[in-house]
Amino acid sequence: MQRRHTTLREKGRRQAIRGPAYMFNEKGTSLTPEEERFLDSAEYGNIPVVRKMLEESKTLNFNCVDYMGQNALQLAVGNEHLEVTELLLKKENLARVGDALLLAISKGYVRIVEAILSHPAFAQGQRLTLSPLEQELRDDDFYAYDEDGTRFSHDITPIILAAHCQEYEIVHILLLKGARIERPHDYFCKCSECTEKQRKDSFSHSRSRMNAYKGLASAAYLSLSSEDPVLTALELSNELARLANIETEFKNDYRKLSMQCKDFVVGVLDLCRDTEEVEAILNGDVNFQVWSDHHRPSLSRIKLAIKYEVKKFVAHPNCQQQLLTMWYENLSGLRQQSIAVKLLAVFGVSLGLPFLAIAYWIAPCSKLGRTLRSPFMKFVAHAVSFTIFLGLLVVNASDRFEGVKTLPNETFTDYPKQIFRVKTTQFSWTEMLIMKWVLGMIWSECKEIWEEGPREYVLHLWNLLDFGMLSIFVASFTARFMAFLKASEAQVYVDQHVQDDTLHNVSLPPEVAYFTYARDKWWPSDPQIISEGLYAIAVVLSFSRIAYILPANESFGPLQISLGRTVKDIFKFMVIFIMVFVAFMIGMFNLYSYYRGAKYNPAFTTVEESFKTLFWSIFGLSEVISVVLKYDHKFIENIGYVLYGVYNVTMVVVLLNMLIAMINNSYQEIEEDADVEWKFARAKLWLSYFDEGRTLPAPFNLVPSPKSFYYLIMRIKMCLIKLCKSKAKSCENDLEMGMLNSKFRTRYQAGMRNSENLTANNTYSKPTRYQKIMKRLIKRYVLKAQVDRENDEVNEGELKEIKQDISSLRYELLEEKSQATRELADLIQQLSEKFGRNLNKDHLRVNKGKDI
């Protein structure tokens, strides 16, 4: 007992740590001296004492726990004593093996994890697939829980914890044992399981989902559990980003996990060493990708990354280099040329675009046709075509640059009996060309909707701009055409019923006479007036379409991105702006609506005037006299002064400055990462020209080429083949049903099983080219992660581990010294006994000689 107290005094460090913790235990722990010595020996790695007590003691409870509820196995695992852990695992009915496994995983003790997994409790692997909370139903002490909870959450499984800790080797071991992380159900899932968990404890349910997603998003689990880690990481990042907007209480956590998945994809791409590996990541399974003269890689991963806005992946040098190679396909010499040479090539395409289109119609598969199909040439051709379209819009208005010669109250005609509106509603040659361009662009948009689908088409804002622009052009020309038809009908009436040479003194029906009036007498809803208004809007939208091609340039690209972000900020700002604006507009209208005609100007007397006055006051175009009355109603006038002043302060000083701050913040965000933002926007632009088809721009695409007829015939052929195959399949199903009822049923099924097994074995034994490449990349990624982890500085935990190893070695040396001392004492005793016997024999011999 005295020795025990001495040992405790020597170990005052642990007592100082343990002392205050007793306040957490209401009843305290009562351990026998033997159990205390056993726990101390397990904690400090005293292997000889632990072995001796386990083998010799009959009263020892090896499942006893200390003041913190930890048994000997947990103490040994927590201090990384592998030998002690192995001794304890040999005992039957050992408690808290699951807790010990989680503790070993959290500390990264691979050898101890392997030792614990060799325990009979993990023989079937069921323990690894169930969470501790689910294993409580087994009514055993594999996991131990008390009122205060444990070190780990109840929904944490070994594989989830290993993934959280980024323990690659442990994750690999657990995956080989059959452990998997089950993907949580959809947030809006209404199954019985989710409903019950949500009803019982919604917070715990949300935390369990979060822990599962943390495991799924870890680089260790992504790299070792999936056959296609890149695709899995991209889809998971999008799912996490979507959940960040749904579960707003965990928004930052989900965004962090989404960014973690994106960083994993970028890290894998960064380890590529040749073009084959880059193509494998960008295109998916390269076995099915054919890059010939007529086909390009699908770039499915890049399209997915653009859709999910994985900007660093798309802007990575490896990805950009591959895209640049495809951009100058069949034009490899142009890539290294100067800007002047490229501009000269663009100018040549501009001049010869009609001739190039004719050549492509005649021979689409010739060398010239392949050159025109290259993404760069397609981009130049479409840009030149759109530039010509904008030029036509300018030329169409050039005759009015210096003002119209005819005033709104005047009319003019080509001959006396001509109706004025027939003259004004006729389409000019420039307008006819504009209509052809619009029809070509509409046909191009229809093909894009057919290829991408309506849902994907609507997701792109530029497509919405194109749709709106073309719709307004169509509405404008339709209204203009309707006005022309009505005017033509009036002209036919005049030609048939009017006999005079002039229309000045002729009495015409009102519906015919209307088309002879000057512009100042037209109805506000006249189709021509509506057509002109819609046309003006369409022209503005057409010129704004130039911003679509700006990302092709490094200087203008970031500016275009900043402009787009500014538009988004303005839309956000408009919510607050409209609330404040409507409040003051209605308030000022209620104040001055009774004083119509009693003010120096009509401001605020109607809703329309109230809107105009408040809107233009933002830009300083309204006067203070707008609130002054002619009568001596000072109370109303003073309230008007106060409200108008508060409005100007709120709008100009507060809200407008807040909008400026928002715009400045967005610009700074773009500027800080301008290179990534620009390359991402440029890749989106490039990708729209990588797909097959749509080689010729508007309006040359209106004329079907021989290639179009060829594709139509091939599509009809494929439909017929599918139809024949479906009929053959139905016949095979009927044949199979007949065989099932015949005497060959068993033989047929056996043959089918053998063929399926053979196919499966071939698939398993012969990994695809893509799988081999991904295996190489993942090996590099895991090795790099382990090297980076090993290169970290020695931390406090590693120093503690060294101390524990030294302590364990000390106990072993003391045991060896004690054993050597005992062996020496036994040897001395044996020698002394033997020497004593020899002395007795000599003494007896001497005494016998004396007697003789």
PyMOL commands that set and color helices and strands:
alter all, ss='L'
color gray80, all
select helices_A, chain A and resi 2-10+12-24+33-44+47-56+72-78+82-89+97-107+110-117+120-122+126-129+132-138+158-164+168-176+192-200+202-216+219-225+229-246+248-270+275-283+286-288+300-307+311-314+317-327+332-335+339-362+367-373+375-396+398-400+420-425+429-452+454-459+461-497+510-516+519-521+527-552+556-595+607-617+624-627+634-672+674-687+700-702+706-740+745-765+769-790+796-851
alter helices_A, ss='H'
color red, helices_A
deselect
rebuild
show_as cartoon
